[in-house]
């Protein structure tokens, strides 16, 4: 070390936020610390919200390409998802089998098939059902809701199952159910409406889907042969759209 130069060591004590001295900052230092803490809390709340709060509403990136009996084809961005087999509720992401109307559109329905709305995801379908039951019908009792939503022929069995599975009474007011009960109530409706999973096939593009599912050329049928075949009579469940 050169003569005349003295090496000094300076120790700086940085107070931690959790320490007692950490809260004795004054002036600008204290303001900066509070601001940073507020930003951290806000970021944490926003992240938690994005992860756990369901998102619903109009869909801008999902298109209904085709909807027919036993098959629904949805286009997500560039890719295509074909849902075949299973139940109507599952194929159409519609656990409540809600009809197409303002409520379904509000929650992003992209079309309809077999008399029911088609949602871009089961999340959208669940949120629509949740609003129907616990917002539009919140003042109704269970028996009142069933009488307005379920076809007359099925009301007895439907109500019995709802009460039995959820361990509630027929005069239970819907909005008074707690969060756990509400979740179970909606799940029971989904089961009663028939939730049976089928097959999901993904394609890179609409062109790839068309190529893989190109319909074979049907043999020509003479007028005489066609006359012999009885016309098919579609059977559809009648749905009361009282909530629209």
KATA-V17140 format. One record per helix or strand. SS is the DSSP state (a for helix, b for strand). FROM is the first residue (numbers start at 0). LEN is the number of residues. If there is no record, write none. Layout:
# KATA-V17140
[[SS,FROM,LEN] [SS,FROM,LEN]]
This chain:
# KATA-V17140
[[a,20,4] [a,27,25] [b,61,7] [b,70,6] [b,78,6] [a,87,4] [a,101,5] [b,110,3] [b,115,3] [a,121,15] [b,140,1] [a,141,8] [a,151,15] [b,172,1] [a,173,3] [a,178,14] [b,198,5] [a,205,7] [a,222,6]]
